[in-house]
Amino acid sequence: MIQNERIIDEYYKMLVEKNSKYEGIFFVGVKTTGIFCRPTCPAKKPKKENCEFFQTAKEATLASYRPCKRCQPVNYSPLS
């Protein structure tokens, strides 16, 4: 899990903007739902305090988050 506040602030901003340049750079776990997503997920954006950021989908899974059914972060391939 990423804990650097400066990076968290940057990633949250990119999450809200759905910035596609950050695809594959980070994944976000939402504490209130137990789901993790890609930065461009079309789902409603969570409050910052409910987010945990991860470098890989595996990290998010190991932290007990399940993959989002909308953006399918486990199936993401940077070449697609």
N, C-alpha and C positions, 0 to 999 in steps of 0.2 A: 504494500500500500504506500502510496506517495504521501509524505507528510510535510514537505516543504511548502510553507504558506504562499510564497511567491508563485510557485508552480501551480498550486491549487487554484489561486486567483486567475492565472492565465488559462488553465484548463476549463474552469467554470465559464469564463467569458467565451471561450471557443465552443463550449457545449451550448450555451444560450444562442450563439450565432449560427450553430450547426455548420461550423467551418470544416469543409471537406479536406482541407490540407492536414487536418489532425487525425484522419482515419488511420488506424493502425498504430498511432502514437500513444493513445490512452483509451481506457474504458472507464465508465463511471458506474459505480454501484449505488443504488438508492436504498438508504437504510429503512425507509418506511414501507417499501414494497418487497425488498429482498431480491430485486432484479438488477442485472447489469446490462448496460447498453453501449453502443458505439456513439461517438460524438455527434453523428448526423441523424440519430434516431428521430423519427417524426412524433414520438410520444411527447406529452406535456412535460416541460422542463421542471425538475424538482428545485426546491429551495437549496441554496448552497450548503446550509448546515445539515442537510439530509444526504449529502453526497460524499462518497469515498472514491478516490481515483486510483487506478491500477495501470501498470504498464502492459500487462498481458491479460487475456481472457482467462488463462489458467490461474493467475493470481486471484482474480475476482471469484472464480469458481471455488478455489481453496478457502476463500473468506466466506463461504456459504451463500453466495449469490447465485441465482439461476439466470440463464440467458434470456434476454427479451425475445418474445415471439414475433415482434414487429421488425426489429433491425437485425436479428439473428447474428449476434456478435461472434459466436463460435464458428459460424460458417464464413466469416469475412475473410477474403483473400485480397491482399493489396494489388494483385494483378487484375482483379475483376473490375 
